[in-house]
Amino acid sequence: MKKHILISGAGIAGLTAANFLAKEGHNVTVIDRSPSFSKAGFLISLKSFGVKIMDELGLTENLQAESSPSETVHFVETNEEIIQSIDYDKMHTNIERSVLISRGGLHHVLYDSVKNDVNVLFDTTISQLEEKSDFTKVILSDGNSIHVDLVIVSEGLRSSTRERYFTNYQLEDFNTLYVGGKLKQNHEKQVGVFKVYIDVNRSLHIYPIAEDEIAIQCYIRNSEDLGFIKDHASSILKDSFGDYNPEVKQLLQDLLDDGFFFMDKMGMVNAPNLHNGRLVLLGDAGFCPTALSGMGASLSIYGAKALAHYIAEYPGDILTACDNYNKLMQPIVEKFQTNAKNNAASFLPRSEAELEKFVNGFRAANDKAIQKIMTEPIVLTKDQENFILN
């Protein structure tokens, strides 16, 4: 009952699915529009069940080799006054310790572990799908066609395949920009000790990840259209923090002059059904929770394992497997998308009054309260961990 499965989009979700499905013995073809892969990319924090699943794949050692040290994070006001300091070891006492890694580094670990077991086609996309009675004919952008039992769409937030073949979904504009950047620069900051500025409608995260490298992340509320943002990314980043202290402004200027940064407008995907026949959505293409959830990568990894689990459980019935995957994922997606909205309200306050309320409450919180705030929203129930449907 082994299947031929096509995965369109070789990001974190797609490659995790490829790992699990290849281990189950399926014939897996992975396509990606990129001409090649790079280890470059902005930082992500892999947390909770995402770390656990990587361990199940036997990739913990490789993951740690690609990771960056993380010891303490200081949440501060723009005047440098500390709101709250969090020790990562203490925060993760009862759950898997989070792993700070570049998106490219995590991607490399997943790709390197599966590249010899699946067929990977670069610079290739889906041109057309034709669903037959017992298979799907896929015409690729190179003109070739293949017959597959399932197409997994893991093309990211703005998936073109989802747009063409799914109608009952909504791409919700979060009206917030995400900026991820890296700067090669010698500095005197302590590696692994991070600083997060909390401010009205914006936050700035500074991560010294090596003695000669600093990673920077920002969240900026912005309602401009994506085209304008792409054309004015540098000025938006510079102007958004133009009233910060000289050291911060110089760091951002250095990033613009000599570093690498990525800016995009965040959005959520709300899809009440994650599959349309033998076409199934995975990762950000189906349930993007935004970077503000803190769980985007982990949720993609979990979804990939869940889909592979149900395919193995129903080897002769792909449609039932997809149905159960959809039923499992919907409440989990809602949970993490709600977390993102709550985090936006807390860490990107819309007014000085909201900022003051958050700062006072966060500053007064004890260790137990902080652990509850930071870890309770990122765990699953035992049934969800074991893919048991209620």
N, C-alpha and C positions, 0 to 999 in steps of 0.2 A: 504493500500500500504506500510505497514511497512516492512522493510528489515532485513535480518540476515546479519550482517556485521562482518567480521573478521579483526582485526587490529593486524598486526605482528610488534611488537616493541613498548614497553610501555614507550617511552621517552616523551619529552615535546610535540612533534607533535602528537604522538599516543594518549596520554592521553587527550590532548585538543580536538582532534577529538572525542574521546569516550564521553567526557562531552557534546559536542554539539549534537552528534547523539543519545545519551541516552535521552537527553531532548526532542528530536523529536519523541521519542517513539520506536526507532529501537531496535532490539535484537542485542546487541553488545558483541562479544567475543574478549578479548585482550589476546595475548600471548607474552611472553618475555623469552629470553634465560637465564636471571638471575634467581637464586634460590630465591631471595628476593630483596626488595628495601632498599636502605640506604639513609639517609639524607646527607651523605658526598658528597663532590664534590667541584670543583673549582668555582670561581666567574663568574657570567655573569651579564650583564647590560641589563635589560628589558626596552625597550624604546618605545616611540611614540605609534603607534597603538597596539603594544603588550600589553602595560599597559591598554589601553582602552578596549581591548577585554577581558582581565582578569576581568575588572570592570563589563562588560556585563554578565559575568558568575557568578557575585556575590562573587568574590574571593579577592577583594581588601583588606579587613581587614586581611584575612589570609596571603595574600602576604606581607603586611606591617609587620606583626608579625614575618615573617621569614627573613626580609630584614636586611641589614646592613646600618649604617648611611653613607651618602656621602655629604660632604660640599664643598670641594675645591680640585682641582687637580693642582699640579704644574708640568709643563713640564720643565725639566732641562737638561743642558749639563752634561757631565761626571765630569766636574770640579765644579758641584753644582750650577753653575750660572743659574738663572731662565730665561727661554725663554718666557714663558707665564703662567699666573695663571688664572684659570677659576672657577668662582663661579657657582655651579650647579643650584641654584635657579634662578640666572640671565639668565643662558643659556637656561633654559626651560620656559621662560616667556610665550611663545605663544604655547607651546605644553605640552603634559602630562609629568610630571616629571619622569625621569628614576628611576628604582628601582634596586638597587644593591643587588643581592641575590645569594646564591650558587645554582648551577644546581640541587643539591639534594634537596635543600629547595623548589625551584619552582616545582620540580617533586613531592615532598611530598604534596604540596598544591593541585596540580591537581589530584593526586591519591586519596587523602583522600576525595575529593569532589565527586568522581565517583565510588569508590570501591564497594558500596552497590547497584549500579544500573547496573553494567555490570559483566560479567563472566571473571575473570582474571585467567589465567593459567601460573604459573611460570615454569621455567626450560623446556620450550616448544618452538619448532620451527616448521617451515614448512618443511616437507620432500618431498612432491610432490603436484602439482596442476594438476587437470584435468578439463578443461573447457568444459562444456556440452552446450546444446542449450539454456537453460534458467537458469542455475546455475553453480557454480564452486564447484567441489569436492576437498576438502583439506584434505590431509593425514598428520597428525601431527607426531612429533617425538616420541610420546608415543604410536603410532600405531593406535590411534583412527582417525576417519574421520568425517568430518562435511560438510554439503552442505550450501553454502552461496551465497548471491546475489552479494557481492563485497568483494574483498580482498584489504585492505589498507596496503601498505608496508611502514613502518616508522622505518626501522631498522638501520638508520644512514648511514654515509658516505660510509662504505664498506659493504653495504647490499649484502648478499649472494643470496637473492631471486631476487633482481634486476639483479644481475650478471647472474642468470640462465634463467630468463624469459624476459629480455629486451636486445636487441642487438644494438639498435640505440641510444647509449649514450656514453659519454666520461667522464672518471675520470681524471681530469686535475691536474697534480702534481704542487703544488704551490711553491715547493722547499723552504718551510719555516716551521720551527718547532714551535709548540705552547706548552708552559709549563704552567701548572696551579698548584699551591701548596698552602698549609696552614701549619702554624706553631703555635702551642700553646706556647706562650712565653710572659712573662711580659715585658713591654717596656715602654718607656717614650714618644713615638710618640703620636701626637694628633689624636684621633680616628676620622675618617671621612675626614681627610686631607691626600691626596694621592700624591705620587711622581712618575713621569714617566721620565725615562732617555731615551733620544733620541740619537742614535749613528749610526755609519755606520754598516749596515747589522744586527742590533740588537736593541732591546729596552727592558727595564726592568721596571716593574710596581710594586710598593710597596703600599699595601693597609692595613693600620691599621684599622681593622674592629671591634675590641673590645680591652679592656684594656689588655687582655691576649692572643690576637690572631692577627696574621698578615697573610694576603693573598699575594701571589706573583704570578705575571704572566710575561712571557717572550715571545718574538718573536725573532727567530734566523733564518737567512737565512742559509739553509743547503741542499745540493743536494745528500746526502747519501741515500742509500735505507733504507726502514723501519726496516728491520731486524737488520741492523747495529745500527740504532738509538736506538732501544729497548734494545740492548745489552750494549750500552755505554751511556745510558741516563745521569747517574750521572756525568761522566767525561765531557760530552758535556756541561752540565749546568755549571759546575765549571770552565771549561777552557774558555767558551765563555765570562765570565766576570772576568777573572783572573787579568786583569789590572785595575779593578775598585778600589775605595777607601776601606780601611780596614773594615769599618763598613758594607759595602755592601757585601764584600767577606765573612765576618763572618756570616752575615744573611743567605747567600746561603749555607754556610757550616752547619749551624744549621738546615736549612731545610733538607739537605741531611742526617744529623745525626738523627734528632728527629721528623721531620715533615712528611708530605705526599705530594707527587707531582706526576703529570701525564704529560707525554710527548708524543706527537703524531705529525705526519707529516700532514700538512694541505693539503687539496685538494678541488677542485670544481667539482660538478657534472653538466654536460651539457647534458640534456635530451630533445630533440626537441619534444617528446611526452611523457607526464607524465602518460599515461595509455596505457595498452595493453589489449584490451577487458575489462573484469571486474577485472583487476588488475591495481591498481593505486598507484603511488609513492607520498609520502608526506614527508615533512621535508628534512633533510640532505640526505636522500636516493634519493630524486628526484632533489633537487636544492640547495645543500650546497653552501652558499656564503662565507664560512670560517669565523673564529672569527674576522678577520680584517675588515669585513663589519660592525661589531658592532651590527648587526641586525639578527644574526642567530636564536636566540630564538624567537624574535618577528615575523620573517618571517615564522617560523614553526607554530606559533600560528595563524597567519593570514591565512596561507594555509589550516589549519585544519578547520577554520571557513568557508572559501570560499567553500571547498569541501562539508561540511555539508549544506551550503546554497543552492548549486545547486542540491544536492540530494533531499532537501525539495521542490525545485522549479519544479523538474521533477520527481515526485514520481513514475511514471510508466515507466521511461526511464533512467536507470542507465548510459547507454553509452552516451546519450546526456549530462547528468549531468557531466560526466567525461570530455567530449569534451570541455564544457564551462569552467570548472575548468582549463583545460590545456591552453585554449586561454587567460584566465584572468592572469594566473600566469607567462606566458613566458616573457612579457615585464617587469614585476616587478622583476622577478629573474635576468634578464639582468641588471636592474638598480642597484641592490644590489651587484651583482658580480662585476660590474664595479666600484662601490664604494670601494669594497675591494681592487681592483687593484690600484685604486688611493691612498687609504690610505697606502698601502704597499710602493708605490713610495714616499709618503711624509714622513711617520713616520719610514720607514726602508730604508733610503737613501743608495745607493750602493757605494758611493764614498765620500771623504772628500769635494769635490766641491759641490755635491748635498746636503750634510749635511749643509754646510755653507749657501747655497741658501735657504734651508728650514728654518733654524734657523733665518736668517735675516728677511725673509718674515713673519714668524709666530710671531716673537718678535714685529714687527712694526704694526701688525694688531690691530685695535681698537675693542671695545666691539661689535659693530654692525657687523663688519667683522667676528669676532670669532663666533658669534651666527649663522651667515650665513654658515660658514664653518662646524660647528658642528651639526646644526639642519636641514638645507635644504635637505641634502642627505637622511634623514631618514623619510621623510614624504611621504604619498601617495596622489594622486589626490582624489577629492571627488567621482568621478566615481569609482575609485578603492576601496575606502572605502565602497562603497555601492554595489560593485560587478556588476557594469554596464559595459557591453562589448561595445567597440566602433566598 
